[in-house]
Amino acid sequence: MRSDDVVHVIDDDEAMRNSLAFLLRAAKVEVQTYESATIFLESLQKIKPGCIVTDVRMPGMSGIDLLKRLQQLSVVMPVIVITGHGDVPLAVEAMKGGAADFLEKPFDDDVLLAAIRVALNVQATHSERHASRTAIHNKLAVLSNREREVLEGLVAGHPNKTIAYDLGISPRTVEIYRANVMTKMEAKSLSDLVRMALIGGILDTTPSSESSKTR
């Protein structure tokens, strides 16, 4: 759990909101509370990312409705749904709708904290992967067509001579393009370059020798 993560608690029961807020603050977790899903959504543009803990049964917009709305808005924060006794079918519906977890009242404090930590750790991993993939795509976008062709050859495991033959250029020219690609991609090694290319989606795109010779 990162120090800047925030847990957003949504519950129309004031006593429950206050109880959860007290528990989370005692665990050194930043928390914001909302008395309805509507109020939370109205604040969505200015809140910090983190995790959402919401009751499933609330007047107006329910926890299920909130999940659907978050999906429509492409909000990727994990949602933990709190259910009352007999609301397990609703909780199952919530899980099918994208909830990260559900807890049935009454639940142990440690169980809630553990569920929040798991949800936030998964979210952090997804966020880091997304940021890494975006950065790689941005680097790939600045490669010239020829540099990208050389990169595709490297990803396919071809030596410089084979890439040169496929592209109709000299091995020395391939070395120059390869060095340019390493610089633009900010790769520390060939294996690092190949890893980034694979994350960026360069797979099975290298033209075969036969097709290359006909160009």
C-alpha positions, 0 to 999 in steps of 0.5 A: 500500500503506497503512502498516497493511496486514499480509501473512499468510503461510501455508506449512507449509515453515518455510524458505519462511515465514522467507524470505518474512517476511525479504523482506517486512520488508526491504521495510518490510511488516508480516508475520505467518506461520502454519504451517497454514491451520487456525492462520490461521483460528483467529487470524482474529478478531484479525488486522489486515486486509491480504493473504494469501499461501498455499501451495496444497499443505499438509497438512490444509487446502489453499490451495484449501480455505482459499479456500472457507472464507474465502468462507463466512466472507465474508472479503474479504482478497485471496489470492495463491496460491503453487504448486510446479512442476506445480501450475498446474491447482490455481492455476487452480482457486484463481483461479476460487475467488477468488484474486487472483493466483498465482505459480509457484515459483521466483519473483522477489522483485520479482514477489511484492512487485508482486503484493502491492501490486496486491492491497492497492491493489485491496483498499483501493479496495474497502474505501473504496467500501464504507465510502463506500456504507455512510455514504451509506446511513446518511444516506439512512435519516434522510430523511423520506419527503417529503425522499426524494421531493424527492431522487428528483426532483433525481436525475431532473434535475427543476427545483423547479417540476416536483418541486412539481407532481409532489408537489402542494406549492409550489416554496417547500416544495420548496426547504425540503425540498431544503435539509433534504436537503442538510444531512442528506446533508452535501452540498457542492453539488447535484452532490455530492448527486446523486453520493451519491444514485446511489451509494446506489442512488436510480435510476429511482425517481422517480414519473412526473407521471401517477402522482403526479397520481393520488395 
